[in-house]
Amino acid sequence: MLNLDRLRTLNAVARHGSVSAAADGLHVTTSAVSQQLAKLERETGQQLLAKQGRGVRLTDAGKLLAEHASRILSQVELAQADLEAQRGRAVGELVLGAFPTAARGLAPAVLASLRASQPQLRVRLEEMDPEHSLPRVVRGDMDLAVVLEWRNHPLPIAEGLARASVLDDPVDVAVSAGHPLAAREAVDLEDLAEEEWISWPHGQFCHEWLMSTLRSKGIEPRTSHMADEHHTQLALVAAGLGVVVAPRLGRGPVPEGVRILPVRHAMHRHVYAVWRADADRRPSIRAAVGALQAAGKAVSGASS
């Protein structure tokens, strides 16, 4: 009897091209991947991996089984979706991942709506950035993820995933109340060419977007401070330590000493829901996506 978790591990190695990349995608250690594959080799009586330089490659038997694993995992997902669809109602558990401002600005309304409309569905929220939630959706231990991309900096989406738009989130600029531009009705990014910027940490998707956006305007950004949370960024702005881009979703009360300025050439980030395409027929997925879109519409209406 082939073990589904081990087949999922082999499928990840085939998709990602290496044991270490598969481990990253599955959020486990390379040792755990190697152990699962060794057990699978014993179960099948076949060598599935062969050394290649410092890494490994799939043998012919490994490639053959990986192709079957992909189909088997897809069929398992379809079977689960069909069983739920046959019942005609959303039941069981749904794991929802959302990046921090979506967890704050969308999730409370979505969870409350689903609790009222789908009493047999248990929704569990996990706050995490898209680079962590998307691999979990791919491997099947998260049902739905709320992710974001910038219009000039798209987020790569793996094959086999479906998505639906939730909202476009306008992005402003925050400066201190004593800043020379604080009295303006709106600004251009070029007006801030000489400013010190407060950003997300190096390597994060939003940091890379900010750097490339400023450089596209001919601005070589000077980054003074880095912080994950928007509230921390705004506190630094209030202290006169730099300027920051400030998305509206989940922003909350603006601290005293901070002035929010719209950008004339409007900047937006696109927020959408992502799930495995095999799960399209699950009533729980449809209900959750509908609740997200309704919450997104309410937020868009409130911020316009």
ZICORTA-V814207 format. One record per residue. N is the residue number from 1. PHI is phi in whole degrees, 0 to 359 (* if undefined). BURIAL is b if it has 16 or more other C-alpha atoms within 10 Angstrom, else e. D_FIRST is the distance of its C-alpha to the first C-alpha in Angstrom with 1 decimal. Layout:
N&PHI&BURIAL&D_FIRST ; N&PHI&BURIAL&D_FIRST
//
This chain:
1&*&e&0.0 ; 2&281&e&3.8 ; 3&275&e&6.4 ; 4&296&e&9.4 ; 5&297&e&12.0 ; 6&288&b&11.2 ; 7&296&b&11.1 ; 8&297&b&14.3 ; 9&295&b&15.8 ; 10&298&b&15.4 ; 11&300&b&16.9 ; 12&294&b&19.7 ; 13&297&b&20.5 ; 14&296&b&20.8 ; 15&288&e&23.0 ; 16&270&e&25.2 ; 17&92&e&25.6 ; 18&200&b&25.3 ; 19&293&b&23.5 ; 20&294&b&26.5 ; 21&292&e&26.8 ; 22&296&b&23.1 ; 23&298&b&23.8 ; 24&298&b&26.9 ; 25&294&b&25.2 ; 26&267&b&22.6 ; 27&58&e&25.3 ; 28&227&e&23.6 ; 29&279&e&24.8 ; 30&297&b&24.2 ; 31&297&e&23.1 ; 32&296&e&20.3 ; 33&297&b&19.1 ; 34&299&b&19.4 ; 35&295&e&17.5 ; 36&297&b&14.5 ; 37&290&b&14.7 ; 38&297&e&15.3 ; 39&296&e&12.1 ; 40&295&b&10.2 ; 41&297&b&12.5 ; 42&292&e&11.6 ; 43&295&e&7.9 ; 44&269&e&9.0 ; 45&68&e&12.3 ; 46&230&e&14.3 ; 47&279&b&17.0 ; 48&258&b&16.6 ; 49&234&b&19.9 ; 50&227&e&23.4 ; 51&292&e&26.5 ; 52&215&e&29.2 ; 53&63&e&32.4 ; 54&273&e&31.8 ; 55&246&e&28.5 ; 56&224&e&25.4 ; 57&225&b&24.2 ; 58&284&b&21.0 ; 59&286&e&20.9 ; 60&301&e&20.6 ; 61&295&e&16.9 ; 62&296&b&16.6 ; 63&297&b&18.7 ; 64&298&e&16.7 ; 65&292&b&13.4 ; 66&296&b&15.6 ; 67&296&e&17.1 ; 68&295&e&13.9 ; 69&300&b&13.0 ; 70&299&b&16.5 ; 71&290&e&16.2 ; 72&297&e&12.9 ; 73&295&b&14.6 ; 74&295&b&17.7 ; 75&293&e&16.4 ; 76&298&e&15.0 ; 77&297&b&18.5 ; 78&296&b&20.2 ; 79&298&e&18.5 ; 80&297&e&19.7 ; 81&296&b&23.1 ; 82&294&b&23.5 ; 83&298&e&22.9 ; 84&293&b&25.4 ; 85&295&b&27.8 ; 86&295&e&27.6 ; 87&290&e&28.9 ; 88&77&e&31.6 ; 89&212&b&32.1 ; 90&279&b&30.9 ; 91&223&b&29.0 ; 92&81&e&26.7 ; 93&244&e&27.0 ; 94&231&b&28.0 ; 95&263&e&28.3 ; 96&246&b&31.3 ; 97&256&b&32.4 ; 98&211&b&36.1 ; 99&293&b&38.4 ; 100&307&b&41.2 ; 101&288&b&43.9 ; 102&287&b&41.7 ; 103&299&b&40.3 ; 104&275&b&44.0 ; 105&268&b&45.5 ; 106&240&b&42.9 ; 107&300&b&40.3 ; 108&303&e&42.6 ; 109&293&b&43.8 ; 110&295&b&40.3 ; 111&295&b&38.8 ; 112&294&e&41.9 ; 113&297&b&41.7 ; 114&291&b&38.0 ; 115&298&e&38.7 ; 116&284&e&41.5 ; 117&269&e&40.1 ; 118&230&b&36.4 ; 119&296&e&36.6 ; 120&266&e&33.0 ; 121&255&b&31.7 ; 122&258&b&31.4 ; 123&254&b&32.1 ; 124&245&e&31.6 ; 125&267&b&33.8 ; 126&230&b&33.1 ; 127&278&b&36.0 ; 128&195&b&35.1 ; 129&286&b&36.3 ; 130&303&b&34.6 ; 131&295&e&33.5 ; 132&259&b&31.2 ; 133&286&b&30.3 ; 134&299&b&29.4 ; 135&300&b&26.5 ; 136&290&b&25.1 ; 137&294&b&25.4 ; 138&302&b&23.7 ; 139&274&b&20.6 ; 140&98&b&20.6 ; 141&258&e&21.9 ; 142&223&b&25.3 ; 143&274&b&26.1 ; 144&210&b&29.7 ; 145&231&b&32.0 ; 146&262&b&35.8 ; 147&231&b&36.9 ; 148&221&b&40.1 ; 149&214&b&41.6 ; 150&264&b&45.2 ; 151&301&e&46.9 ; 152&256&e&47.7 ; 153&209&e&44.6 ; 154&293&e&41.4 ; 155&265&e&38.0 ; 156&296&e&35.3 ; 157&243&e&32.5 ; 158&293&e&29.1 ; 159&299&e&28.0 ; 160&93&e&26.1 ; 161&253&b&28.2 ; 162&249&b&30.9 ; 163&212&b&34.1 ; 164&219&e&37.2 ; 165&292&b&40.6 ; 166&250&b&41.7 ; 167&190&b&45.1 ; 168&262&b&47.3 ; 169&256&b&48.5 ; 170&294&b&52.0 ; 171&237&b&52.7 ; 172&254&b&56.1 ; 173&242&b&57.8 ; 174&250&b&58.8 ; 175&232&b&62.0 ; 176&288&b&64.1 ; 177&299&b&66.9 ; 178&269&e&69.4 ; 179&290&b&68.0 ; 180&303&e&70.6 ; 181&265&b&68.4 ; 182&298&b&67.7 ; 183&274&e&70.3 ; 184&292&e&68.9 ; 185&280&e&67.4 ; 186&199&b&64.8 ; 187&224&b&64.1 ; 188&259&e&62.8 ; 189&301&b&60.4 ; 190&297&e&63.2 ; 191&295&e&65.4 ; 192&251&b&63.1 ; 193&300&b&63.1 ; 194&263&e&64.7 ; 195&280&b&62.7 ; 196&271&b&60.3 ; 197&256&b&56.9 ; 198&258&b&54.5 ; 199&226&b&50.9 ; 200&289&b&47.3 ; 201&298&e&46.0 ; 202&308&e&45.5 ; 203&88&e&42.3 ; 204&284&e&41.7 ; 205&305&b&41.5 ; 206&289&b&44.6 ; 207&296&b&46.6 ; 208&298&e&45.9 ; 209&299&b&47.0 ; 210&299&b&50.2 ; 211&298&b&51.1 ; 212&291&b&50.6 ; 213&294&b&52.5 ; 214&296&b&55.5 ; 215&293&e&55.6 ; 216&293&e&55.6 ; 217&265&e&58.8 ; 218&80&e&60.4 ; 219&254&b&59.8 ; 220&268&e&58.6 ; 221&293&b&57.1 ; 222&253&e&58.2 ; 223&260&b&55.6 ; 224&270&e&57.2 ; 225&217&b&54.4 ; 226&229&b&50.7 ; 227&208&e&48.9 ; 228&289&e&45.6 ; 229&273&e&47.1 ; 230&298&b&49.7 ; 231&297&b&51.7 ; 232&294&e&52.1 ; 233&301&b&53.1 ; 234&292&b&55.7 ; 235&295&b&57.1 ; 236&293&b&57.7 ; 237&298&b&59.4 ; 238&302&b&61.6 ; 239&278&e&62.7 ; 240&77&b&63.9 ; 241&261&b&61.4 ; 242&155&b&60.2 ; 243&241&b&59.0 ; 244&210&b&55.6 ; 245&279&b&53.8 ; 246&228&b&53.0 ; 247&301&b&50.5 ; 248&278&b&51.6 ; 249&299&b&48.2 ; 250&68&b&47.9 ; 251&293&e&51.2 ; 252&76&e&52.8 ; 253&299&e&56.4 ; 254&276&e&58.0 ; 255&299&e&59.6 ; 256&301&e&63.4 ; 257&89&b&64.7 ; 258&240&b&62.2 ; 259&243&b&63.2 ; 260&264&b&60.6 ; 261&238&b&61.7 ; 262&296&b&60.2 ; 263&260&b&59.7 ; 264&301&e&61.8 ; 265&271&e&59.2 ; 266&308&e&56.5 ; 267&252&b&53.2 ; 268&223&b&50.1 ; 269&243&b&46.4 ; 270&263&b&44.0 ; 271&252&b&41.6 ; 272&212&b&38.6 ; 273&262&b&35.2 ; 274&229&b&32.0 ; 275&211&b&28.6 ; 276&289&b&25.5 ; 277&301&b&26.7 ; 278&297&b&23.6 ; 279&265&b&24.8 ; 280&308&b&28.3 ; 281&275&b&28.1 ; 282&289&b&27.4 ; 283&302&b&30.7 ; 284&294&b&30.3 ; 285&294&b&30.4 ; 286&298&e&33.3 ; 287&295&b&35.1 ; 288&291&b&34.7 ; 289&297&b&35.9 ; 290&299&b&38.8 ; 291&294&b&39.8 ; 292&296&b&39.7 ; 293&293&b&41.9 ; 294&295&b&44.3 ; 295&294&b&44.6 ; 296&297&b&45.1 ; 297&296&e&47.8 ; 298&294&e&49.5 ; 299&295&b&49.5 ; 300&299&b&50.8 ; 301&296&e&53.6 ; 302&287&e&54.6 ; 303&267&e&54.8 ; 304&277&e&56.7
//
